[in-house]
Amino acid sequence: MEEWLIPVIKGLISELNELRELGITGSQFHLLSKIQKEKVTNVKNLAEELDVKSSAITVMLERLVQNDLVSRVQDEKDRRSVLVRLTDEGEEVLKKGKIHSKEVLLKYASLLDDDELRVIYRVLRKLAVYQTAEKK
């Protein structure tokens, strides 16, 4: 692999994760996105979805609860389980984070011509298919 490729990818990811002005990290943004997708979910499901330990999700959720981005509620069907959902503030922060991500991607996409964008799209689709198959 070319030596320059890893730093370029890391730089892009770093810029996408630059969410300090919203008061969250890239990992927290990703977690908020997963919670929004599920509407209401629990720690176990989030841990499985993100392929991390439940304890790591619990720590991240605690910070999000403290910042009023996520709320916890008792599961009516299973009293041992706690459900999480986004608050209105969490929805707003997530919306702003998505706008930021889109702006970053559009900035870089504007540097490429249509043929280059088509190649990148095909490569990323192929990697996404591979990544999805790996998780199964």
Order of alpha helices (4+ residues) and beta strands (2+ residues): alpha-alpha-beta-alpha-alpha-beta-beta-alpha-alpha
